[in-house]
Amino acid sequence: MRFPVNDQTNGWANALPPRIASPAVTQDLRADWLVIGAGYAGIAAARRLAQNEPNAKIVLVDACAVGDGASARNSGFVIDLPHNVGADLHDADAQNRALRLARAATHALDTLVNTHKIECQWSKQGQFLAARSMQGERVLDGFIQGLDALNEPYTDMPADDVAQRIGSSYYRRAIHTPGTVLMQPAALVRGLANALPDNVELYENSPVTGIEYGDIVAAQTKGGTIRADGVVLAVNGFAPDFGHYKNKLFFIHAFASMTRQLNDVEHASLGAPDDWGLVPAMAFGGPTLRYTMDRRLTMRSFWAHSHSGQVTQVSYDKARKLQAKQIKDRFPNLPPNLITDTWMGLITLSQNFAPGFGQHSANVFTAVCQNGVGVTKGTISGLLAADLATGRDNPLMADMLGLGQPARLPPRPFLDLGVRAKIKLWEHQQRFEA
Ligand SMILES: Cc1cc2nc3c(=O)[nH]c(=O)nc-3n(C[C@H](O)[C@H](O)[C@H](O)COP(=O)(O)OP(=O)(O)OC[C@H]3O[C@@H](n4cnc5c(N)ncnc54)[C@H](O)[C@@H]3O)c2cc1C
């Protein structure tokens, strides 16, 4: 079995005060429902199970502390639009399904952030899809066609307007779409865990080392066995280690860096902008950039792949060097060496970008494989897995099931070679945007 590890490098978590984790499992436990994995999917599933069955006891368990995993390591875009708007003009139904699911997730998160006053820099700024090159501009044109087909609002911004808004004249054009929310992911996921209903017991730093399925599900941890009438697996790319989606999911490692907070002079040199978020025209592969409410720049670029989920220090060093250059290229007036943290997070993908959502036996449900858009997709798949498990009608269920199931992958080592080749292709395709 592979296990997630926390390398303590995550800049979002390091920017927050230390968190006191919930206890680890130290004895055998009995629950009505067990949810494994406390990222967006698992937290949403646990919350919804607790709401659907207020008298039930729900145990939520994670291998690490909340805020250590991918849910706290991402770029903090709560994305409403499908990544491939414009690429799939013929499939408006699929795009609309994805939109409805993402909007429901955003609404659910928005309600929780407001109700529980979760301080996570929640910011309805929308996002920029930006192009540096003529090739990138052509992608923007296709994106606009997609937005028009979906009747979605946007602002087409020339270079000067983009420069004024973000404080960099690096881009020749951008499309601003208003529906994306920006946030501090470690603060959000911690806040969501802290706001769980009373009938959810959270156990952290308790890797599940084995699982037995049957009328009662039994999950072993070092400290004790958790037995439950049913289980929701929300372990993302680790689902094959729990016997599900074998040869159907794979990891890529995405690297990101964060700067220290800019001082007043540095902030003024950018034109003292509000916070913003920018994704590249070639969404997969290109650099994603944020300027946060607390005046930090974050850059997500650089990819690697390993089956184990582990990478070497060489990859971190390469990522940091590249991201320092990318920040310098965009903000030449800022001083060098602003980066304080460089981290890696796991993105779980399927070949056909379908989620690992569904029911596998009478009492086993999954909400895994969010294909790089896990803030919304993880949230909604966790919520819907809980509804599926408890038999609660939800009009979004048909949308979710309509996304299909992950396709079979080629066997290893062909898979590893193929993924690495794909990463090289992405790097090549977005070289004019880097
Ligand atoms: C650098 C980066 C940038 C990204 N940017 C964005 C973005 O801007 N917007 C967006 O929507 N998405 C983004 N993503 C993707 C997003 O972070 C993921 O899709 C999301 O975190 C998936 O949520 P999840 O709850 O399904 O899985 P995860 O967050 O991966 O949670 C799964 C949990 O399962 C636990 N687990 C695994 N195995 C075990 C075990 N044996 N026992 C117990 N627990 C276990 C793990 O510890 C983990 O906490 C980004 C990802 C990365 C890495």
The ligand as an SDF file (V2000), in Angstrom:
LIG
                    3D

 53 58  0  0  0  0  0  0  0  0999 V2000
   -0.0420   22.4650   -6.9620 C   0  0  0  0  0  0  0  0  0  0  0  0
   -1.5050   22.1560   -7.1580 C   0  0  0  0  0  0  0  0  0  0  0  0
   -2.3590   23.1450   -7.6210 C   0  0  0  0  0  0  0  0  0  0  0  0
   -3.7320   22.8830   -7.7690 C   0  0  0  0  0  0  0  0  0  0  0  0
   -4.5780   23.9120   -8.0490 N   0  0  0  0  0  0  0  0  0  0  0  0
   -5.9160   23.7060   -7.9940 C   0  0  0  0  0  0  0  0  0  0  0  0
   -6.8120   24.8040   -8.0650 C   0  0  0  0  0  0  0  0  0  0  0  0
   -6.4110   25.9600   -8.1360 O   0  0  0  0  0  0  0  0  0  0  0  0
   -8.1490   24.5310   -8.0440 N   0  0  0  0  0  0  0  0  0  0  0  0
   -8.6320   23.2480   -7.9040 C   0  0  0  0  0  0  0  0  0  0  0  0
   -9.8390   23.0550   -7.9040 O   0  0  0  0  0  0  0  0  0  0  0  0
   -7.7860   22.1970   -7.7770 N   0  0  0  0  0  0  0  0  0  0  0  0
   -6.4560   22.3960   -7.7970 C   0  0  0  0  0  0  0  0  0  0  0  0
   -5.6030   21.3470   -7.5890 N   0  0  0  0  0  0  0  0  0  0  0  0
   -6.1690   19.9880   -7.3980 C   0  0  0  0  0  0  0  0  0  0  0  0
   -6.8020   19.8160   -6.0070 C   0  0  0  0  0  0  0  0  0  0  0  0
   -5.9130   20.1720   -4.9910 O   0  0  0  0  0  0  0  0  0  0  0  0
   -7.2250   18.3620   -5.8200 C   0  0  0  0  0  0  0  0  0  0  0  0
   -8.0110   17.9740   -6.9170 O   0  0  0  0  0  0  0  0  0  0  0  0
   -8.0270   18.2020   -4.5230 C   0  0  0  0  0  0  0  0  0  0  0  0
   -7.2240   18.4350   -3.4190 O   0  0  0  0  0  0  0  0  0  0  0  0
   -8.6520   16.8340   -4.4560 C   0  0  0  0  0  0  0  0  0  0  0  0
   -9.3930   16.7660   -3.2570 O   0  0  0  0  0  0  0  0  0  0  0  0
   -9.7500   15.3670   -2.6310 P   0  0  0  0  0  0  0  0  0  0  0  0
  -10.4150   15.6150   -1.3240 O   0  0  0  0  0  0  0  0  0  0  0  0
  -10.4430   14.5430   -3.6310 O   0  0  0  0  0  0  0  0  0  0  0  0
   -8.3380   14.6490   -2.4170 O   0  0  0  0  0  0  0  0  0  0  0  0
   -7.0870   15.0220   -1.5080 P   0  0  0  0  0  0  0  0  0  0  0  0
   -7.0290   16.4480   -1.1990 O   0  0  0  0  0  0  0  0  0  0  0  0
   -5.9140   14.3920   -2.1800 O   0  0  0  0  0  0  0  0  0  0  0  0
   -7.4180   14.2540   -0.1630 O   0  0  0  0  0  0  0  0  0  0  0  0
   -7.2900   12.8530   -0.0590 C   0  0  0  0  0  0  0  0  0  0  0  0
   -6.9180   12.5460    1.3810 C   0  0  0  0  0  0  0  0  0  0  0  0
   -6.8380   11.1260    1.5290 O   0  0  0  0  0  0  0  0  0  0  0  0
   -5.8660   10.8670    2.4930 C   0  0  0  0  0  0  0  0  0  0  0  0
   -5.4110    9.4810    2.3800 N   0  0  0  0  0  0  0  0  0  0  0  0
   -4.8080    8.8880    1.3400 C   0  0  0  0  0  0  0  0  0  0  0  0
   -4.4670    7.6250    1.6520 N   0  0  0  0  0  0  0  0  0  0  0  0
   -4.8840    7.4210    2.9450 C   0  0  0  0  0  0  0  0  0  0  0  0
   -4.8070    6.3290    3.8460 C   0  0  0  0  0  0  0  0  0  0  0  0
   -4.1830    5.1470    3.5240 N   0  0  0  0  0  0  0  0  0  0  0  0
   -5.3460    6.4670    5.0750 N   0  0  0  0  0  0  0  0  0  0  0  0
   -5.9710    7.6290    5.4420 C   0  0  0  0  0  0  0  0  0  0  0  0
   -6.0420    8.6990    4.6210 N   0  0  0  0  0  0  0  0  0  0  0  0
   -5.5040    8.6000    3.3880 C   0  0  0  0  0  0  0  0  0  0  0  0
   -4.7600   11.8710    2.1700 C   0  0  0  0  0  0  0  0  0  0  0  0
   -3.8950   12.1040    3.2630 O   0  0  0  0  0  0  0  0  0  0  0  0
   -5.5550   13.1060    1.7700 C   0  0  0  0  0  0  0  0  0  0  0  0
   -5.6990   14.0220    2.8270 O   0  0  0  0  0  0  0  0  0  0  0  0
   -4.2290   21.5800   -7.4780 C   0  0  0  0  0  0  0  0  0  0  0  0
   -3.3670   20.5760   -7.0300 C   0  0  0  0  0  0  0  0  0  0  0  0
   -2.0230   20.8620   -6.8680 C   0  0  0  0  0  0  0  0  0  0  0  0
   -1.1350   19.7670   -6.3590 C   0  0  0  0  0  0  0  0  0  0  0  0
  1  2  1  0
  2  3  1  0
  2 52  2  0
  3  4  2  0
  4  5  1  0
  4 50  1  0
  5  6  2  0
  6  7  1  0
  6 13  1  0
  7  8  2  0
  7  9  1  0
  9 10  1  0
 10 11  2  0
 10 12  1  0
 12 13  2  0
 13 14  1  0
 14 15  1  0
 14 50  1  0
 15 16  1  0
 16 17  1  0
 16 18  1  0
 18 19  1  0
 18 20  1  0
 20 21  1  0
 20 22  1  0
 22 23  1  0
 23 24  1  0
 24 25  2  0
 24 26  1  0
 24 27  1  0
 27 28  1  0
 28 29  2  0
 28 30  1  0
 28 31  1  0
 31 32  1  0
 32 33  1  0
 33 34  1  0
 33 48  1  0
 34 35  1  0
 35 36  1  0
 35 46  1  0
 36 37  1  0
 36 45  1  0
 37 38  2  0
 38 39  1  0
 39 40  1  0
 39 45  2  0
 40 41  1  0
 40 42  2  0
 42 43  1  0
 43 44  2  0
 44 45  1  0
 46 47  1  0
 46 48  1  0
 48 49  1  0
 50 51  2  0
 51 52  1  0
 52 53  1  0
M  END
$$$$
